[in-house]
């Protein structure tokens, strides 16, 4: 069995192993990390040898830590990262390079249709009828997108939304409200097979699926990092928020994961504060006193046009994993439009948590 895991902010860990009578055998850890002393790699292998195959990540990490020489120095490597690579090997997880990725980047679309397309395309990936997809959104109008479990009245000021012509929609994933304006927001979705995140905890899957965009931002001169649970941040502040939804496959089989990210290219903070109701508790959770300081736009940090930032992001993904330009099929669009009519465009759905 073979498993790989790139430690967030670190290096790639590769594990090859066998399972015999319920325990790990012939464990071989490798990667492009740095480790001192040399014999520490043998200590890691020995610590994992004979571990029950049911051992969770924390248990594997504990075995590794206990078995390391006291003088061990790890750079780009963690005991937990090795444990995750082992769990991914045992789960027979797939890798990014195992797939022919498809790009969907079309004309601006209404907020409710974006919600529906996320559901439809991810369901198609779960059913095996669509390749794993990177979809870059273009917005036809300003919107507030609230999380699946948020209270509509607690998150949105209806007078402010009406004043600024903002449409309010509810997505299928959890998380917080996002304020978007077409020229000021960059949004994308990843619709991926569940096997790509096999062996990862829910929290770890966020960091794993965000890793490519951190690299893309780095190429544009922005040092960014994953900030648990679902933010992307820099020294200047938060620049993006992510959310996920698992979609079950047919007959309860392997499914797919929707991972979407909204990035602030620019932001009208005064307008945002008229539309969103941002509680003091939420601000304190983010370690700031002002909502205006919570999000730091990409325009200021990159000096690039929004279109150029998107082009650079797409190019970075293509260089890493390959990317073929695709489209939403006529059948997928028909299903999405029906979901707008019956679900995402209805007051019943939008106000399902009043």
N, C-alpha and C positions, 0 to 999 in steps of 0.2 A: 504494500500500500504506500501511496505517495501523497504527501500533503505540503502545501506552501502557504506562507503567511508573511506579509510585509508588516513589520512592527511600525505603528504610526510614528512618524518622525524618525524612524530608524531604518533597519536593513531587512533584507529578505532572509527568512528562515525556511529551510527545506528539511523535511523529515521523511525517511523511508523506513518501513518497519513491516514485520509480519505479526500475525496473531496466532498463537498456538495454545489450545486448551484454555482460551479465555484470558491469556496474558500476553503482554508485548514481548516480542522476541526480535533479535537482530536489528535493534534500533540504531539508526545512523543519522545524526544531525549534521547539517552543513548549511552554508550560506555565505553572504558577502559581508557579514558582521566582523567585528574585531573582538578578540577574546584573549585574555592573559590570565594565567600561564597556559602554555600549549596543552598541558594535560587536562585542562578544564573541560575540553571538548569530550575527552574520554570519560570524565566524571559525569557529564550530562548524559551520555549514552548509558553508562552503568546505572545511573539513578532511575532511568526509565525502563531499563531491562527488567522484565518480570512484573511490571505494574499491571494490575487488572485492567482489561480493556474498557471497563465501565468507569474508570477513574475520570472525574471531571477536570476541567482546566485548572482550577484552584489546587486540587489534589496533586496533579502532575507538577505544577509549579513548586509546590511545597517539597516534593521529592527532589526536584532539581536543586533548589536552594539548600536543602539539608546536605546534599552530596557534593557541593562545590568546595574546593579548597578555600581557606579563609582569605587568601590573597587575590582571589578572582576579581578581575575587572572586566565588565561587559560594556561594549560600546556599540550601539545600534541593535542591541539584543537584550531581551528580558526573559526571565524564567517563564512568565506568563505567555510571552510570545511563542516560546517553544511548545508550551502546553497546547496553545491554540492550533499550532501546526500539526501536532499529534492528533488532536480531535478532528481536524479537517481531513487528515489521512484516513482515520477510522470511519468518517462519514462519507468517504469517497467524493469529497467536494471537487467541483470543477474549478477551472481557472479562467481568467479573463481571455487568455489566448486560445481557449478551446472553442470560441464562438466566432461566427461571422457577424459582426455588429452592424446594425443598420441605423442610419441617421434619418430622422424625420424633422424637417425644418421648413414650414410652410408659411403661407400668408397669415396676417393677423386674424385671430378668431375670438369669439365672444367668451367671457369668463366661464359661463356654464358649460360651454362646449369643451373647454379645456378640462374641466372636471370629468366630463363624460369620457373624453378620449383617454385620460389616464386609466380609468377603469376598464375600458374596452381593450386597449392595447396590452395591458398587463394580463388580462384574462386570456388573450390570444397567445401570449408567451407561455402562460401556464398550460394551455391546451396543446402547445407544440406547433401551432399554426403560424407563428411569427417568430422571427429571429430576435434575440435580445436587442433592445432598441434604446438609443439615446434620442429623446425628442426635445428639441429646443423650441420654446414657446414664443409666439409673438402675440401681443395683447391688442385687441381691437378697441378696448375702452378701459378706463380706470376701474379698479375693483378692490374689495376687501375679501380675502379668502379666510374663512374661519375654520378651525379644526373640527373634526368630526364630533367632538364631545364638548365643545365650548358653548356657553350660553350666549345667544344672539344679543340679548339686551345688555348683558354685561360687557360685551366686547365692542359693540358698534353704537355710535351716536346717530340715530336715524336722521336728525336734522342736518348734521354735518355731511352725512352721506348724500342726502338729497341736494344740499347746497352745491356740492362739487361734482354731481353727476356720477357718483360712485355706485356700482353694482355690488351687492353683497351675495356671495355664494358660499356654500359649505362643501368642503372636500371630504373624501372617504378616509383620509389619514388623520391621525391625531395631531397634537401640537398646537401652537399658538396662531393668532391672527396675523395676516400679512397684508400690508397696504401696498398696492402696486399702481403705477402709472406707466403707460406704454413706453415713453422715451426714457424712463428712469429705472427700469427693472429688467433683470435678466433671470429667466426661469427655465429650468430644464428638468426632465424626468428620465430616470433609468427604469426600464421594465426588464427585469432579469430573472432567469430561472432560480428557483429556491436553492438549487444545488451550488450556486455560486457562493452563497453565504453559509453553507452547511458547516457545522462545527464551530460557528461563531455565536456568541451571545447576541441578544437583540442590540445591546449597546455597542458591542464590537462591530456589528455589521454597519453601523453608521460610519464609523471611522474607516472601515474597509472600502465602502462605496464612495466615500468622499476623497479618497487618497489621490485619484487622478486629477481632480480639480485643484487640489493643493499644489500639485506639480505644475499645472497650467498657470496658476497664479504666480508661482515662483518664477516661471519663465518670463512673466511680465514685471518682475521686480518686486513682487509682493510676498513677504514672508508671512504665510498664513498657517494656521493649525486648526485641528479639530478640537473643539471645546465641548466636553460632554454636557448634556446628552446629544444635542442636535444643532449646535452652532458651529460656524466657521468664523474665526476671529483673527485679528492682527493686533499689533501694539496700539494701533489707533482706534480700535473698537471692533464690534461685531460687523461683519459684512454679509453674512448669509445665515439662513436657517433651513434645516432639512426636516422632512417628515417621511414616514414609511407606512405602508399597508401590505400585509400578507394576503394573497389571494389563493385559495385552495384549488388544487387541480381537480379534474374530473374524477368522480367516485372516491374522493378523498385522497387521491394520489399526489405526487409531487406538484407543487404549485409554483407561484412566482412572487417576486417582491417588487413593489412599486417604491421607488426612492426618488422623491423630488425635492428640488432646492430652489429657493428664491433668493437672489442676490440683489443688493442695492447698488445700482450703478450711480444713481443720483437720488436725492430725496428732498421733497418739500416738507420739512419737519413740522412747520406750522399747520399745514393742511392735514398732515397725518394725525396731529393731535386733536384736530377738530372732528375727525372721522372716527378714530379709535379711542376707546376708553381704556387707558393704560393705568393699571392700579399701582399704588405705592408698593404693595407687596411684590408685584412683578419686577419693579425697578430695583428693589432691595435685593431680590434674588440674583439680579444681574450685576450687583455691586456698583450701582450708579444712582445718582439722584435725579438725573434729567433724562427724559425719553429722547431728547435731541442728541444725547451723547451715546445712545445705545447702538446706533448704526452708523458706520463710517463709509460713505459712498466710494465705489470703485473709480469713479471719474476723477476724483481728487488724487487718489493713490496711484493711478496708472497714467493719467494725462492722455488716455486714448479715447477715441470715439466708442460709443456703445457697440456699434457694429464690428469694430475692430477687436474689441474684447471678446465678443462671441466667436468671431472668426479664429482668433488665437486659441480659444478653448477647444473648438472643434478640431483644429489642427493638432493640438496636443493629444487629444483622445485618439485621433487617427494614427499618429506616430507611435503611440503606445500599443494599441490593440487592433488597428485596422478599422475602417469604417466605410461602408458602402451607402451611398445616397439612396434613400427609399421614399416611400410615400404611405399615406393612410389609404387603404383600399376602399373601394366604393361600398363594400359590405360593412367594413368597420365604421365608415362614416355614417351609414344608415343606422347602425346600431347606436352610435353615439348620439345622433340627433334624436332618436327615440328616447334615450335616457335623459336628454335635456327636457323633453316633453313630459316624461312621466316621473322624473326624479329631481335632477339638478336645477331645473328651472321652476320648481314648484315651491310655494310657500310652506307646504307640509314638510319638505326636506330641509329647507333653509332654516326654519324655525323649529326643528324637531327637538332641540333643546332651547326653549324659549329665552 
